[in-house]
Amino acid sequence: MEALVYKRDLGNQKPSDFGKVKDECPFCHYQDVENIIETSKDIIWTQNKYPVLAKTNQTLIIETHDHKANFGTYSPEHAQEVLRFSFAAWEKLKASKKYKSVIFYKNHGPLSGGTLSHAHMQIIGLNEVEAYEFIQPKHFEGIEVCKNNLIKVNFSTQPFCGLRETNVIIEQADFPEALPNLSKVIQKTFGYHLEKHIFSFNIFFYDFEGKYIVKFVPRFPTPPYYVGFGIPQVLDEETLKQDAKELAERIELNN
């Protein structure tokens, strides 16, 4: 896989909520947002003001006006609209056929790789990198949390990186019907991770084998086994089963 080239000089200009000195949040000043692509109520799809990756098209979804809100605290209606709007934006970038691959993800917390805490997601077209090169079906398999006729939830037994990776899976054709379930599960899983004192995680969205898959990846200081050898870690089976029971009780997924 080709490496992404990071533009350090531009990266040094990015505002940050997580440094010693906190910068003013640019996402709180909607009237100043430049290069807006589309909007829906108080949701904005815009070009990234600091496109630090060479040979890419970096765009952002700013999810809300409220600086302190997060996906777990939105009303069900707003959470669904954020997902509907963001998935539509993702599909539009893919449909342009301008990119080798298009990635869609969210950062949350200081260890997630982001610099701003104001809720947002990123949709990035990669000109020369095939982001799905090493993705395999096993990465989305695991111990069942819950399911119904539209959605499946599990904890990865062969995770990409580490502990408590959570997969939420629907058929792409079911997206409109599954949206309320999908939104509810993401909101409940978001809150579950925070209650487990997992304050940083990424949420990755995949278009894979006719399915949409949402993967929560908790972020901790990266273990040396992964840094040096690419070896992920997974919790023991009994712990995962107990975690699955706790999350299923939180979600209360109806058939």
C-alpha positions as CSV (number, residue, x, y, z in Angstrom):
1,M,0.0,0.0,0.0
2,E,1.2,3.5,-0.8
3,A,1.9,5.8,2.1
4,L,-0.1,9.0,2.6
5,V,2.1,12.1,2.5
6,Y,1.5,14.5,5.4
7,K,2.1,18.3,4.8
8,R,3.8,19.3,8.0
9,D,3.8,23.0,7.4
10,L,0.0,23.1,6.9
11,G,-0.5,20.7,9.8
12,N,1.3,23.1,12.1
13,Q,-1.4,25.7,11.3
14,K,-4.4,23.5,12.4
15,P,-6.3,24.6,15.5
16,S,-6.4,22.2,18.4
17,D,-8.5,21.5,21.5
18,F,-6.1,19.0,22.9
19,G,-2.8,21.0,23.2
20,K,-1.5,22.9,26.2
21,V,-3.0,26.1,24.7
22,K,-6.6,25.6,23.4
23,D,-7.4,27.4,20.2
24,E,-10.8,28.9,19.4
25,C,-13.0,26.3,17.7
26,P,-13.6,27.2,14.1
27,F,-16.6,24.9,13.9
28,C,-18.5,27.0,16.4
29,H,-18.5,29.9,13.9
30,Y,-20.8,28.6,11.2
31,Q,-21.0,32.0,9.5
32,D,-17.3,31.9,8.8
33,V,-17.2,28.3,7.4
34,E,-15.8,28.5,3.9
35,N,-16.2,26.2,0.8
36,I,-19.5,24.7,1.9
37,I,-20.6,21.8,-0.3
38,E,-24.1,21.1,1.1
39,T,-26.1,21.7,4.3
40,S,-29.1,20.2,6.1
41,K,-30.5,22.1,9.0
42,D,-27.4,22.7,11.2
43,I,-25.3,20.0,9.5
44,I,-22.6,21.1,7.1
45,W,-20.6,19.3,4.5
46,T,-17.5,21.4,3.6
47,Q,-14.0,21.3,2.3
48,N,-11.4,20.8,4.9
49,K,-9.7,24.2,5.5
50,Y,-6.4,22.4,6.4
51,P,-6.0,19.6,3.8
52,V,-2.8,18.1,5.2
53,L,-2.7,15.0,3.1
54,A,-1.2,15.2,-0.4
55,K,-3.1,13.8,-3.4
56,T,-6.4,13.7,-1.6
57,N,-9.7,15.6,-1.4
58,Q,-10.4,16.1,2.3
59,T,-14.0,17.0,3.3
60,L,-15.7,17.4,6.7
61,I,-19.2,16.9,8.0
62,I,-19.8,19.3,10.9
63,E,-22.6,17.5,12.8
64,T,-24.1,20.2,15.0
65,H,-23.8,23.8,16.2
66,D,-23.5,22.6,19.8
67,H,-19.8,22.4,20.7
68,K,-20.5,20.2,23.7
69,A,-22.8,17.7,22.0
70,N,-21.8,14.3,20.6
71,F,-23.4,11.5,18.7
72,G,-24.5,9.8,21.9
73,T,-26.4,12.9,23.2
74,Y,-28.2,13.9,20.0
75,S,-32.0,13.5,19.7
76,P,-32.9,10.4,17.7
77,E,-34.1,12.6,14.9
78,H,-30.9,14.6,14.7
79,A,-28.7,11.4,14.9
80,Q,-30.6,9.9,12.0
81,E,-30.3,13.0,9.9
82,V,-26.5,13.2,10.6
83,L,-26.2,9.6,9.3
84,R,-28.5,10.1,6.3
85,F,-26.7,13.3,5.2
86,S,-23.3,11.8,5.8
87,F,-23.9,8.6,4.0
88,A,-25.3,10.5,1.0
89,A,-22.2,12.7,0.9
90,W,-20.0,9.6,1.0
91,E,-21.9,8.0,-1.8
92,K,-21.6,11.2,-3.9
93,L,-17.8,11.3,-3.5
94,K,-17.6,7.6,-4.5
95,A,-19.9,8.1,-7.4
96,S,-17.7,10.8,-8.9
97,K,-15.2,8.1,-9.9
98,K,-12.4,10.6,-9.3
99,Y,-10.6,8.6,-6.6
100,K,-9.0,5.2,-6.1
101,S,-10.9,4.9,-2.8
102,V,-13.0,7.0,-0.5
103,I,-12.7,6.7,3.3
104,F,-15.3,7.8,5.8
105,Y,-14.6,8.0,9.6
106,K,-15.0,9.9,12.8
107,N,-12.6,10.8,15.6
108,H,-13.6,11.1,19.2
109,G,-11.3,12.0,22.1
110,P,-7.7,13.1,22.5
111,L,-6.1,9.8,21.4
112,S,-8.2,9.4,18.3
113,G,-6.0,11.3,15.9
114,G,-8.1,14.4,15.7
115,T,-7.4,18.0,16.9
116,L,-10.9,19.3,17.5
117,S,-13.5,18.0,19.9
118,H,-16.5,19.7,18.2
119,A,-18.4,16.8,16.7
120,H,-17.5,16.1,13.0
121,M,-16.7,13.3,10.6
122,Q,-14.3,13.1,7.6
123,I,-14.9,11.9,4.1
124,I,-11.7,11.8,2.1
125,G,-11.1,10.9,-1.5
126,L,-7.7,9.2,-2.0
127,N,-6.2,9.7,-5.4
128,E,-3.6,6.9,-5.4
129,V,-4.2,4.8,-2.3
130,E,-6.5,1.8,-2.2
131,A,-7.7,1.9,1.4
132,Y,-9.4,-1.5,1.3
133,E,-6.3,-3.4,0.2
134,F,-5.9,-5.4,3.4
135,I,-9.5,-5.5,4.7
136,Q,-10.9,-9.0,5.0
137,P,-14.2,-10.5,6.1
138,K,-12.7,-11.8,9.3
139,H,-12.2,-8.2,10.6
140,F,-16.0,-7.9,10.8
141,E,-16.7,-11.3,12.5
142,G,-17.0,-11.9,16.2
143,I,-19.1,-12.7,19.2
144,E,-22.7,-11.7,18.7
145,V,-24.1,-8.9,20.7
146,C,-27.6,-8.7,19.2
147,K,-29.4,-8.8,15.8
148,N,-32.7,-8.5,14.1
149,N,-33.8,-8.8,10.4
150,L,-32.0,-5.6,9.5
151,I,-28.9,-5.2,11.6
152,K,-26.2,-7.3,13.3
153,V,-23.8,-6.2,16.1
154,N,-20.8,-8.1,17.3
155,F,-17.4,-7.7,19.1
156,S,-14.5,-8.5,16.9
157,T,-12.6,-11.7,17.6
158,Q,-10.0,-10.8,14.9
159,P,-9.8,-7.0,15.3
160,F,-7.7,-4.6,13.2
161,C,-5.9,-3.2,16.2
162,G,-7.1,-4.0,19.7
163,L,-9.7,-4.4,22.4
164,R,-13.5,-4.1,22.2
165,E,-13.7,-3.4,18.5
166,T,-17.5,-3.3,17.8
167,N,-19.0,-4.0,14.4
168,V,-22.5,-2.8,13.3
169,I,-23.6,-4.4,10.0
170,I,-26.5,-3.8,7.6
171,E,-27.1,-4.7,4.0
172,Q,-26.7,-1.6,1.8
173,A,-30.1,-2.2,0.1
174,D,-31.7,-2.0,3.6
175,F,-30.2,1.4,4.5
176,P,-33.4,3.5,4.4
177,E,-35.4,1.0,6.4
178,A,-32.5,0.2,8.7
179,L,-31.6,3.8,9.4
180,P,-33.5,4.2,12.7
181,N,-32.0,0.9,14.0
182,L,-28.5,1.9,12.8
183,S,-28.7,5.3,14.4
184,K,-30.0,3.9,17.7
185,V,-27.2,1.2,17.8
186,I,-24.5,3.7,17.1
187,Q,-25.8,6.1,19.8
188,K,-26.0,3.3,22.4
189,T,-22.6,1.9,21.5
190,F,-21.1,5.4,21.7
191,G,-22.4,5.8,25.2
192,Y,-21.3,2.3,26.2
193,H,-17.7,2.9,25.3
194,L,-17.7,6.2,27.3
195,E,-19.1,4.4,30.3
196,K,-16.3,1.8,30.0
197,H,-13.9,4.8,30.4
198,I,-12.9,4.5,26.7
199,F,-12.7,8.2,26.1
200,S,-11.0,8.0,22.7
201,F,-12.1,5.9,19.8
202,N,-12.6,6.0,16.0
203,I,-15.7,5.1,14.1
204,F,-15.0,3.8,10.6
205,F,-17.6,3.3,7.9
206,Y,-17.1,0.7,5.3
207,D,-18.7,-0.2,2.0
208,F,-17.8,-3.9,1.9
209,E,-19.3,-6.8,0.0
210,G,-22.7,-5.2,-0.4
211,K,-22.9,-4.2,3.2
212,Y,-22.4,-1.0,5.2
213,I,-20.3,-1.8,8.3
214,V,-19.6,0.6,11.2
215,K,-16.6,-0.3,13.3
216,F,-15.9,1.3,16.7
217,V,-12.1,1.1,17.4
218,P,-11.2,2.1,21.0
219,R,-7.9,4.0,21.1
220,F,-5.4,3.6,23.8
221,P,-1.6,4.1,23.8
222,T,-0.8,1.7,20.9
223,P,0.8,-1.6,22.2
224,P,4.3,-2.5,21.0
225,Y,3.1,-5.8,19.5
226,Y,1.0,-3.8,17.0
227,V,3.5,-1.0,16.4
228,G,6.5,-3.4,15.7
229,F,4.8,-6.5,14.3
230,G,1.2,-5.6,13.3
231,I,-0.2,-8.1,15.9
232,P,-3.5,-7.0,17.4
233,Q,-4.9,-7.9,20.8
234,V,-8.3,-9.3,21.7
235,L,-10.0,-9.8,25.0
236,D,-10.6,-13.3,26.3
237,E,-13.8,-15.0,25.2
238,E,-15.5,-14.9,28.6
239,T,-14.9,-11.2,28.9
240,L,-16.2,-10.5,25.4
241,K,-19.3,-12.6,26.1
242,Q,-20.0,-10.5,29.3
243,D,-19.4,-7.3,27.3
244,A,-21.8,-8.5,24.6
245,K,-24.5,-9.1,27.2
246,E,-24.0,-5.6,28.7
247,L,-24.1,-3.9,25.3
248,A,-27.2,-5.9,24.2
249,E,-29.1,-4.9,27.3
250,R,-28.2,-1.2,26.6
251,I,-29.3,-1.4,22.9
252,E,-32.5,-3.4,23.5
253,L,-32.8,-4.2,19.8
254,N,-36.3,-5.3,18.8
255,N,-37.0,-7.9,16.1
